[in-house]
Amino acid sequence: MRLLRGTYKRSLETISRHFNDVLTSILSLSAEFVKLPDPSVQPPDDYKWKWFDNAIGALDGCHVDVCVAVADQGRYRNRKQQITTNMMGVVDWNMKFLYVLPGWEGSTSDSRVLRDAMSRQDAFVVPQGKYYLVDAGYTNGPGFIAPFRSTRYHLKEWVSSQQQPKTPKELYNLRHSRARNVVERTFGLWKKKWAILRTESFFGIHDQEVDNELAAMTNEPIDDADSITSVQVSPEWNAFTEQLANDITMSAPKGKRVYLTWTDEMDCALLAVLVEHHNNGDHAQNGWKPHVYNAAIKNVRDKCNVEITKDNISSRCKTFDKHYEIISKILSQSGFGWDWDNNKLSIDSDDVWNRYVEFVVYIMQGNKAAACYKTKVVKNWDAISTIYSTDHATDEGARTGVEDAQASPEQDGDASPNLPLKRQRTGDAILCMLGDMKTSFNDALKSTEPLPMPQVTPPAEILVALQMIPDLDRCDMLKSYGKLILNERLFQALMELPMEMRKEWLLMLNEKNSN
């Protein structure tokens, strides 16, 4: 409204008055556009609704945050201690609103709001022989079919338990929860679209109720003597619910399991998707992320024209995991390799295989399935190893106390080559260097082994080498002897020279020292 005030240069009171007049006019047209479903219309061809032939939708209550005076907050405080208004919404199979009754305080129960909706002038009615799916907060009576109490119901409870239904009531509740979830998803999309419904509004409670009613566009009165106009408990309806649960149980497939035969083409299509998403980091600890299954199903359908399910993919992944676990352990032994041309193990000799089977299967009581992998063909080994190479535990780092004590210091001190060295600060680097110098000095002091002495040529050997030089007089020999006996490097240099050059080199050395 503030934007309209700036656009039309009118006061907020004028804009608000005309705005309400327009909404009231729209409300008067609601009967022309909003209709309850035709009882003759059949549910859509949906797996979730096929168990409820006469269902025409679902209904539930939705809490919306409101702003009320402190004195009235007690009436609007719901069971979660939030200040809300309780709105009843009825939707069909396609997530379209059929009836809405807003305005009730948040402390009101859902069943009371339903009874009020069926007693108004524009009453909410249910065609005879039809029903809506409701949760356990409503009465299980004609026109409204509720789940069994004290039995697992909500979808999140089934997901967390990871168990299948074991009784007819549990199976009925699971089917009921999946179908009735349409109203929960409708409320979620409704709040996602309108931000004012997600947070507490600054409007007064009366303005909010009027806005909700205008947005809901309630229905015109329906006069039908064959319609259900009240909520009541009926033994016949309870018996109908029990019979429906038994019918659902009898209709569920039993005993026969449909197996899917995987072909090489299907494996290639599946592994192509799994490798791509594995490289993207979509391989979680407890399996693949949901969108990976959808992409795999679509790729197999497009390339192989075969419909698969998430369970089929999970089962095939378990097979790939089993192949990698067994083959990787075999390849880690000496004498085994992988034949990329024939897609099977390459074994040096039969004796190597017999020793491995005898040791692993019979002595170590390992996986007996490894015995059949001698000639087993496993295609796409490169893709399988890429996906599952980091999922299996190894014995790296597992050492006993004796092994830890016997480990060499060099082995323990080696840094991991895969980890980049952290750049140290200047002060930290200096302290680290001083600490290393101190450690080296302390180690040198603690060492009990004698330090190695430098190698020295005996004087007799030097004298013999000088006497072998031809035409070297006595005086020059003594001068050279005095220098060579003090400097080991000079004697080594002398011995590297040819015999005819030694005298000249010594005379030059003596002349240089004399100057």
C-alpha positions in Angstrom: 0.0 0.0 0.0 2.9 2.3 0.6 4.0 1.8 -3.0 0.5 2.6 -4.2 0.5 5.8 -2.1 3.7 7.0 -3.8 2.3 6.0 -7.2 -1.2 7.6 -7.0 -0.4 10.4 -4.4 -3.2 9.4 -2.1 -3.3 8.7 1.6 -3.0 5.3 3.1 -6.6 5.4 4.4 -8.0 6.1 0.9 -5.9 3.3 -0.7 -6.8 0.8 2.1 -10.5 1.6 1.8 -10.6 1.1 -2.0 -8.3 -2.0 -1.7 -10.8 -3.6 0.7 -13.7 -2.8 -1.7 -11.9 -4.6 -4.5 -11.2 -7.7 -2.4 -14.8 -7.8 -1.3 -16.0 -7.8 -4.9 -13.6 -10.6 -5.7 -15.0 -12.5 -2.7 -18.5 -12.3 -4.0 -17.3 -14.2 -7.2 -15.8 -17.1 -5.2 -18.9 -19.3 -5.7 -18.4 -19.1 -9.5 -14.8 -20.3 -9.4 -14.3 -22.5 -6.3 -16.3 -25.8 -6.4 -16.2 -28.9 -4.4 -15.3 -32.0 -6.5 -17.8 -33.9 -8.5 -18.6 -37.2 -6.7 -18.6 -39.0 -10.0 -14.9 -38.1 -10.7 -12.6 -41.0 -10.1 -9.2 -40.6 -8.4 -6.2 -40.3 -10.7 -4.2 -43.2 -11.8 -1.7 -42.9 -8.9 -0.2 -45.7 -6.8 -0.8 -43.7 -3.7 -4.5 -43.3 -4.3 -5.4 -46.6 -5.8 -6.0 -48.1 -2.4 -8.8 -45.6 -1.6 -11.3 -45.8 -4.4 -13.9 -43.4 -2.9 -11.5 -40.8 -1.6 -11.9 -37.3 -3.0 -9.1 -35.5 -1.2 -7.6 -34.8 2.2 -7.9 -32.2 4.9 -5.9 -31.0 7.8 -5.3 -28.0 10.0 -2.5 -25.5 9.4 -1.1 -23.0 11.9 -0.1 -19.5 10.8 1.8 -17.1 13.0 -0.2 -14.0 14.0 0.2 -10.9 16.0 -2.3 -10.4 18.8 -2.6 -8.4 22.0 -0.9 -9.8 25.1 -4.3 -10.3 26.8 -5.4 -12.6 24.0 -2.3 -14.6 23.5 -3.6 -17.4 25.8 -6.3 -18.3 23.3 -3.9 -18.2 20.3 -1.1 -20.2 22.0 -0.9 -23.7 20.4 0.6 -26.9 21.8 4.1 -25.8 20.7 3.7 -22.5 22.7 3.5 -20.5 19.5 1.0 -17.7 18.8 -0.9 -18.9 15.8 -4.3 -19.1 14.1 -5.6 -22.6 13.2 -6.8 -22.7 9.6 -8.6 -25.8 8.2 -7.7 -26.6 4.5 -9.3 -29.2 2.2 -7.4 -30.1 -1.0 -8.0 -32.6 -3.8 -5.6 -35.1 -5.4 -3.9 -32.3 -7.5 -3.0 -30.1 -4.5 -5.9 -27.6 -5.2 -7.7 -26.0 -2.4 -11.4 -26.9 -2.2 -12.4 -25.3 1.1 -10.7 -23.1 3.7 -11.9 -21.9 7.1 -9.4 -19.5 8.7 -9.6 -17.5 11.9 -9.8 -20.0 14.7 -7.4 -19.5 17.6 -4.3 -21.6 17.7 -5.4 -23.4 20.9 -8.4 -24.9 19.1 -8.3 -28.6 18.1 -8.6 -29.6 14.5 -11.7 -31.6 15.1 -13.5 -28.6 16.6 -12.7 -26.5 13.6 -14.1 -29.2 11.3 -17.3 -29.4 13.3 -17.7 -25.6 13.0 -17.0 -25.7 9.3 -19.9 -28.2 8.8 -22.3 -26.1 10.9 -21.9 -22.8 9.0 -24.2 -21.3 6.4 -21.7 -22.1 3.7 -21.1 -25.4 5.3 -18.4 -27.9 4.2 -20.2 -31.1 3.2 -19.1 -34.5 2.0 -21.0 -36.5 -0.7 -22.6 -39.7 0.5 -20.4 -42.7 -0.1 -17.3 -40.5 -0.5 -14.7 -39.6 2.1 -11.6 -37.4 2.8 -8.4 -38.7 4.4 -7.7 -37.1 7.8 -5.1 -37.7 10.5 -5.6 -39.1 14.0 -6.6 -35.7 15.3 -10.0 -36.1 13.7 -12.9 -38.5 14.3 -13.0 -41.6 12.3 -16.6 -41.4 11.0 -18.7 -41.3 7.8 -17.0 -39.0 5.3 -13.7 -39.0 7.1 -11.3 -41.9 7.2 -8.5 -41.7 9.8 -5.6 -44.0 10.6 -5.4 -46.5 13.3 -4.3 -45.1 16.7 -1.3 -46.5 18.6 0.2 -47.7 15.4 3.1 -46.3 13.5 1.8 -43.7 11.0 3.9 -40.7 9.9 6.3 -41.2 6.9 9.3 -40.0 8.9 8.6 -42.8 11.5 8.8 -45.4 8.7 12.0 -43.9 7.3 13.8 -43.8 10.6 12.8 -47.3 11.6 13.9 -48.9 8.2 11.3 -51.6 8.7 8.5 -53.0 6.6 4.8 -53.2 7.7 4.2 -56.4 9.7 0.4 -56.2 10.3 -2.6 -55.1 8.3 -3.0 -52.0 10.4 0.6 -50.9 9.8 0.3 -51.4 6.1 -3.0 -49.5 6.0 -1.4 -46.6 8.0 1.5 -46.5 5.6 -0.7 -46.3 2.5 -2.9 -43.7 4.3 0.0 -41.5 5.2 1.4 -41.5 1.7 -1.9 -40.4 0.2 -2.8 -37.9 2.9 0.6 -36.3 2.6 -0.8 -34.3 -0.4 -2.3 -31.8 2.1 1.0 -31.4 3.9 2.8 -30.7 0.7 0.1 -28.2 -0.3 0.5 -26.2 2.9 4.3 -26.2 2.4 4.0 -24.8 -1.1 1.4 -22.3 0.1 3.7 -20.9 2.8 6.7 -21.0 0.5 4.9 -18.8 -2.0 3.5 -16.3 0.4 6.2 -14.9 2.8 3.6 -13.3 5.1 2.4 -16.7 6.1 5.9 -17.9 7.3 6.5 -15.2 9.9 4.5 -13.1 12.3 2.7 -10.3 10.6 2.6 -6.7 11.9 -1.1 -6.4 10.9 -3.8 -6.7 13.6 -5.6 -10.0 14.0 -8.9 -8.7 12.5 -7.1 -7.5 9.3 -5.3 -10.9 9.1 -8.5 -12.8 9.4 -10.2 -10.7 6.7 -7.2 -11.1 4.4 -7.2 -14.9 4.9 -10.9 -15.2 4.1 -10.5 -13.1 1.0 -7.5 -15.2 -0.1 -9.3 -18.5 0.6 -12.5 -17.5 -1.4 -14.9 -19.8 0.5 -17.7 -21.8 -1.2 -21.3 -21.0 -1.6 -23.9 -23.0 0.4 -24.7 -26.4 -0.9 -28.1 -27.9 -0.4 -27.9 -31.6 -0.8 -29.9 -34.0 1.3 -27.6 -36.9 0.4 -24.5 -35.2 1.7 -22.8 -35.8 5.1 -23.2 -32.6 7.2 -21.9 -33.7 10.6 -19.1 -35.6 12.2 -20.1 -38.7 14.2 -18.8 -42.0 15.4 -20.3 -45.0 13.7 -19.6 -48.7 14.4 -20.3 -49.5 10.8 -17.6 -47.0 9.7 -15.1 -48.6 12.1 -15.9 -52.0 10.6 -15.5 -50.5 7.1 -12.0 -49.2 8.1 -11.0 -52.6 9.4 -12.2 -54.3 6.2 -10.4 -51.7 4.1 -7.1 -52.5 6.0 -7.6 -56.2 5.3 -8.4 -55.6 1.6 -5.2 -53.5 1.3 -3.2 -56.3 2.9 -4.8 -58.9 0.6 -4.1 -56.8 -2.5 -0.4 -56.3 -1.6 1.9 -58.7 -3.6 3.0 -61.6 -1.6 5.4 -64.5 -2.1 6.4 -63.6 -5.6 9.3 -61.3 -6.1 10.0 -59.8 -9.5 13.7 -60.1 -10.3 15.4 -57.8 -12.7 18.0 -59.2 -15.1 20.9 -56.8 -15.5 22.6 -56.7 -18.9 26.1 -55.4 -19.8 24.5 -52.4 -21.4 22.4 -51.6 -18.3 25.5 -51.9 -16.1 27.5 -49.5 -18.3 24.6 -46.9 -18.2 24.3 -47.2 -14.4 28.1 -47.1 -13.7 28.5 -44.1 -16.0 26.1 -42.1 -13.8 27.6 -43.4 -10.6 31.2 -42.5 -11.6 30.2 -39.0 -12.6 28.4 -38.3 -9.4 31.1 -40.0 -7.3 33.6 -37.6 -8.8 31.2 -34.7 -7.9 31.1 -35.8 -4.2 27.5 -37.2 -4.3 28.5 -40.5 -2.7 27.4 -40.2 0.9 28.4 -42.5 3.8 25.1 -44.2 3.9 24.6 -44.4 0.1 23.9 -42.1 -2.8 22.1 -38.8 -2.6 18.5 -38.9 -3.9 19.1 -37.1 -7.1 21.7 -39.7 -8.1 19.1 -42.4 -8.2 16.8 -40.3 -10.3 19.6 -39.6 -12.8 20.5 -43.3 -12.9 16.9 -44.3 -13.5 16.6 -41.8 -16.3 19.9 -42.8 -18.0 19.0 -46.5 -18.0 15.6 -45.8 -19.3 16.9 -43.6 -22.1 19.8 -45.9 -23.2 18.3 -49.4 -22.5 14.5 -48.7 -22.6 14.2 -50.5 -19.2 12.4 -49.3 -16.1 14.3 -49.7 -12.9 13.7 -48.6 -9.3 15.8 -47.3 -6.5 15.7 -50.8 -4.9 17.1 -52.3 -8.1 20.0 -49.8 -8.1 20.7 -50.5 -4.4 20.8 -54.2 -5.0 23.1 -53.8 -8.0 25.4 -51.6 -6.0 25.7 -54.3 -3.4 26.8 -56.7 -6.1 29.4 -54.3 -7.3 30.6 -53.7 -3.7 30.9 -57.5 -3.2 33.0 -57.8 -6.4 35.4 -55.1 -5.3 35.8 -56.5 -1.8 36.8 -59.9 -3.0 38.8 -59.0 -6.1 40.8 -56.2 -4.4 41.9 -58.6 -1.6 43.0 -61.2 -4.3 44.9 -58.6 -6.3 46.8 -57.5 -3.1 48.4 -61.0 -3.0 51.5 -62.0 -4.9 51.0 -63.9 -8.1 47.7 -62.2 -9.1 46.9 -59.5 -11.7 44.0 -58.3 -13.8 43.4 -59.3 -17.4 41.9 -56.2 -19.0 41.2 -58.0 -22.3 39.2 -60.9 -20.8 37.9 -59.0 -17.7 39.0 -61.6 -15.2 41.8 -62.4 -12.8 45.3 -63.2 -14.2 46.9 -66.0 -12.2 50.6 -67.0 -12.5 49.8 -70.7 -11.9 47.2 -73.1 -10.5 49.4 -73.6 -7.4 49.2 -69.9 -6.6 45.4 -70.1 -6.7 45.2 -73.3 -4.7 47.4 -71.9 -2.0 45.3 -68.7 -1.8 42.0 -70.6 -1.6 43.4 -73.0 1.0 44.8 -70.2 3.2 41.9 -67.7 2.9 38.9 -69.9 2.7 39.8 -72.9 4.9 42.5 -71.7 7.2 41.4 -68.1 7.8 37.7 -68.9 7.5 37.3 -66.1 5.0 34.7 -65.4 2.4 33.9 -68.7 0.7 32.6 -66.9 -2.4 36.1 -66.0 -3.3 36.7 -69.6 -4.5 34.5 -69.0 -7.6 36.4 -65.9 -8.8 39.2 -67.9 -10.6 37.4 -67.7 -14.0 34.6 -65.3 -13.1 34.2 -62.4 -15.6 33.6 -59.0 -14.0 33.2 -56.2 -16.6 33.6 -52.5 -15.9 36.3 -53.2 -13.3 37.8 -49.7 -13.7 34.5 -48.0 -12.9 33.8 -50.3 -10.0 37.2 -49.7 -8.5 36.8 -46.0 -8.9 33.6 -45.9 -7.0 34.4 -48.3 -4.1 38.1 -48.0 -3.7 37.7 -45.6 -0.7 34.8 -47.4 1.0 36.6 -50.4 2.3 38.7 -50.5 5.5 42.4 -51.5 5.3 44.9 -52.5 7.9 47.0 -49.4 7.3 48.0 -48.0 10.7 47.0 -51.1 12.7 50.0 -52.1 14.8 50.5 -54.0 18.1 52.7 -52.7 20.9 55.6 -54.9 19.8 55.3 -53.8 16.2 55.2 -50.1 17.3 58.3 -50.5 19.4 60.2 -52.2 16.5 59.2 -49.6 13.9 62.1 -47.6 12.7 62.2 -43.9 13.6 62.6 -43.0 9.9 59.4 -44.7 9.1 57.5 -43.0 11.9 58.9 -39.6 11.1 58.1 -39.7 7.4 55.5 -37.0 6.5 52.6 -38.0 4.3 53.5 -37.1 0.7 49.8 -36.3 -0.1 49.7 -33.5 2.5 51.1 -30.1 1.6 53.6 -28.6 4.0 52.2 -25.8 6.1 54.0 -22.5 5.7 55.4 -21.4 9.1 55.7 -17.9 10.5 59.1 -16.4 10.8 59.2 -16.6 14.6 57.9 -20.2 14.5 60.5 -21.2 12.0 63.3 -19.7 14.1 62.1 -21.5 17.2 61.7 -24.7 15.3 65.3 -24.4 14.0 66.7 -23.7 17.4 64.8 -26.6 18.8 66.3 -28.9 16.1 69.8 -27.7 16.9 69.3 -28.3 20.6 68.0 -31.8 19.9 70.9 -32.6 17.7 73.4 -31.3 20.2 71.8 -33.3 23.0 71.8 -36.4 20.9 75.5 -35.9 20.2 76.3 -35.5 23.9 74.2 -38.6 24.8 75.8 -40.8 22.2 78.2 -43.4 23.6 79.7 -44.4 20.2 83.2 -42.9 19.5 83.3 -40.2 16.8 85.1 -41.4 13.6 88.6 -40.1 13.2 89.7 -38.4 10.0 91.8 -40.6 7.6 95.6 -39.8 7.8 98.3 -41.1 5.5 101.3 -42.6 7.5 104.6 -40.6 7.2 106.4 -43.7 5.9 104.1 -43.9 3.0 104.7 -40.2 2.1 108.4 -40.7 2.3 108.3 -43.7 0.0 106.2 -41.7 -2.5 108.8 -38.9 -2.5 111.8 -41.3 -3.0 110.1 -42.7 -6.1 110.2 -39.3 -7.8 113.3 -39.3 -10.1 116.0 -36.6 -9.9 114.5 -35.0 -6.7 117.4 -33.8 -4.6 117.6 -34.2 -0.8 116.8 -30.6 0.1 113.6 -30.4 -2.0 112.5 -33.8 -0.7 112.8 -32.6 2.9 110.8 -29.4 2.2 108.1 -31.3 0.4 108.0 -33.9 3.2 107.4 -31.2 5.7 104.4 -29.8 3.8 102.8 -33.1 2.8 102.9 -34.5 6.3 100.8 -31.6 7.5 98.3 -31.4 4.7 96.5 -34.6 3.6 94.9 -32.8 0.6 98.3 -31.9 -0.8 99.5 -35.5 -0.7 96.3 -36.7 -2.4 96.9 -34.1 -5.1 100.5 -35.3 -5.6 99.5 -38.9 -6.0 96.9 -38.0 -8.7 99.7 -36.4 -10.9 101.7 -38.5 -13.3 105.2 -39.5 -12.2 106.9 -37.1 -14.7 105.0 -34.1 -13.4 105.4 -34.6 -9.7 108.9 -33.1 -9.4 108.0 -30.0 -11.2 104.8 -29.6 -9.1 106.7 -30.0 -5.8 109.4 -27.4 -6.9 106.6 -24.9 -7.8 105.0 -25.5 -4.4 108.3 -25.0 -2.5 109.1 -21.8 -4.5 105.6 -20.4 -3.8 105.9 -21.0 -0.1 109.4 -19.5 -0.1 108.1 -16.2 -1.6 
